[in-house]
Amino acid sequence: INVTALASLALLSSANAAFIPSPSTKGKTTTTSLRNSVSGSLGTGEGWLSRPAAPVNSEESAKLTLKESLKGSTFQKRLSLLGSTGSIGTQTLEIVDACPDNFVVDALSAGNNAELMADQVMKYKPKVASLSTPEAAAELKERLEAMNCQQMPEIMSGDDGILAAAMIDTADTVVTGIVGAAGLEPTIEAIKLNKDIALANKETLISGGPVILPLVEKHGINMLPADSEHSAIFQCLQGVPEGGLRRVILTASGGAFRDFSKDELFRLCEEDPKMVQAKATTHPNWDMGAKITLDSATMMNKGLEVIEAHYLFGASYDDIDIVIHPQSIVHSMIETQDTSCIAQLGWADMRLPLVYSVSWPHRLKMPYKPLDLAELATLTFTKPDTKKYPCIELAYEAGKQGGTMTAVLNAANEAANEMFREDIGLGFLDIPKLIEGAMEAHKADLKTEDVSLDDILNCDAWARTYVQEKSLAMRGAKAV
């Protein structure tokens, strides 16, 4: 079975206008003029990045991929794992268990789960182990002493501990499994030390893209996507020559409300907000953290992925499309200049993209269930309703404005997401309203040139405060 052809056929049969590329209208249409002028779904060729974060779309990256591939699968990588007790961290460690000859764990950092961290330290023997608070770090030390730990790591806490884990001298790859903007600074410091980044933290590029991209180029590191959609695109781009990419197509499960019409969802938000809140934090396909699950329900996760795709692969925002694919089997696609669609397929298993991010460009033999297309029978694709999911358009708008606006978008979303989950009376539809308000308020202070890390962090803090204040005002208005 040619799965690429199968995916392309399914896309064509959907008769979705998003998959019909717009022809160039500039001058006489010849083979040469099409090749030179058509780039992406709008055919403008504008807004592409010459040096994206991932090793793709260049002669240099093609040579690097070939060089690394020829080394064979007997490689060994030394890992620093940020967020070791979360879903990304525990699944990464399952990969280490499956391939012990290929991976060594040098550092672990996590939140406050001292019990699980103690088990991880005993098993993987890292040199550094860090937890969020001094109290959690003290508990970790007590647990390790009680377990008669023979190779006691350096135990740290707080931001200093995360930085120490990210910067440990022996690790060559840092897996960034921290949720939110907290992953930005340790990623930057790891890049400065020429460490490759297995990027599971969307916000690193979404908030920090203007700062991260110059550092990636300066230090010559590889930024390797570890989430399913961007890993799929990255895998599809292997072997695509410079100038061969035409369009990126991100697939989305549709989240918790994919089977509800806009009118049904909006009515439920008015009549049964508690039911909406409960459903919004339960994902139909993936086992993810609470924040990301809610982002999937609002589809802000897909909007954030559009921005991340722009920075990772260089495509302009006009040349990145979204399609809802409820089965979550086609994890994303690319369209090449000759209009061929190349898709990456697999079960909904976060370990698959994680494996490739830490083993690229090698293909390790893993003990996972093989994909059975006959078992699936049907793959479907539909266009997302941006009226039902206003966060999608907000993300495109922020990306096109660029500079500090994407940091404001991300921080406002994180704050609204958290307050909704804390059950303080914030409605599901209040989330995009708060984000839009923050973006509008930031326009007067938008910075698009010479953006620094301080600029990003200041905008992040401002947007969070804005959302907190406005959400309290919303609560007060509803209570009256």
Phi, psi and omega in degrees: 000129175272097187292329177296315179295322180298315179296318179298319179296319179297322179294315181295322183288344179287345179053038181269128184298337181296342184258013177253105183294142179280128180287153176290143178245010182272106176075192181289133182275104176236171178302317181294315182293324177296316182296324184274333189250334184269122178215100177093181190293334177263348177068025182269327183074005183264153174083011178275148178268133181284333181226086179288172184287322181279154179282078181216167169065026179209158176297321179300314181292326178296317179295320180295316180299315179297315180301313181292322181298321184289350179286341180084176188267016178268015181295162171225129177243145179255124190251143163247127187245110179265120185092045191288336182264357176275184184296319177296315183296312183293326179287327174297320179291332172296324177294318176301319178298321182286335184228063186296336180282342185262342187223140173234137180261116182262334183208145177228137170224150184202189180279247184241014182276081184293328182296311180291321178300321179298317177298319180294319179297316180298325185277318190256347174055055178288162177277332179230137174225125185230140173237168190294322186239157176300326180295317178294321178296320178295320177297320178300314180299317180298317180296317181294322178294321178293332179272005179058048179296123183271339179237076184291125178281170169287118184262125184227177180210165175068198181298323179299322180292319178298316180297320179297319178295317181293331187257006182305133193292333186278339183283140176255345180225132178249122177267116186263086181264016179279135178276136172091187185291350179298339181278354187292305185295314178298328177294316179299316181293324177294319178299318181298337178263016174066033177265139174291152183241119168271101196270103174253358182257103182303321191293340179305311179274326183296312178277318191255010182312313181298336178267321186292314186302313177298326179290321177301316180292317183297318186263355175063033181270168177255123175260113191245114185294136182245003174264161193297316186291313183286329172297319178301314179297316180300317178295319179296331182278350178297121181092351176280123185286167177305130181084000184276338182282132178249320186204147174253135179236107179273131175265151181224141177292333185096350175069194188295336186248023184295333182265006177258140172286165178303315183296319179297315181297313182295325178294317179296325178299327179279317190269329185217066183297332179293320178296318179298317180298317180295317182289326183295339182256020176232118182268138183287338187239319191253150172261098187230174176290167185297319182296313183291326178297317177292321176301326178292322180294322177276347187064017170295330178304322181286324175298318177296324179292330175299314180295317179297320179297322178301313182286325182287317191244354173088353183292146177288162180295331177291345185247022175236118181246161177238137175223138179277128182226091190301331184286343181052044177254316172276111190274342168169173185215164168233155170244131179267173186298335179271010178075010172290141174254129178244125184240153172248127184242151176176166175297161178285082185222112184296343180292333182297308177293328178296319178303312184291327181293329181261352181242353183315139359266019183279163177238103182275144177285121184240150184273051182254159178293125178293152178288133178239102183294327179295328177294328181283316179072312187226135171239128183236154182218135176221160179277136180289146177271106184286348173283323175288326181240074183296341180297333179298310181293326177298320180293316177301316180298314179298318180298318181291327175288326173072197179058229183278354184294325180291330175294321178294315177305310184295314182293319178297320178294315179302316182293315180294319178301312182295317183291327176296317181289337179281356174059054179259009179103008178280132181275159180301318181283350175287337183300304179295330178297317179294319180295315179298320178298318179295318179297317180296318181292335183276345186305324181292335182249011182301133178240125182243350180240144176052047180285130181253170176298322178298320177302314183295314181295322178294318178294322177300311181296318180298315183295322179295317178296318179302312182295318179299316181292316181291326180292323176296322177295321177298316178300317180297320179293323179290329183285336182291000000 
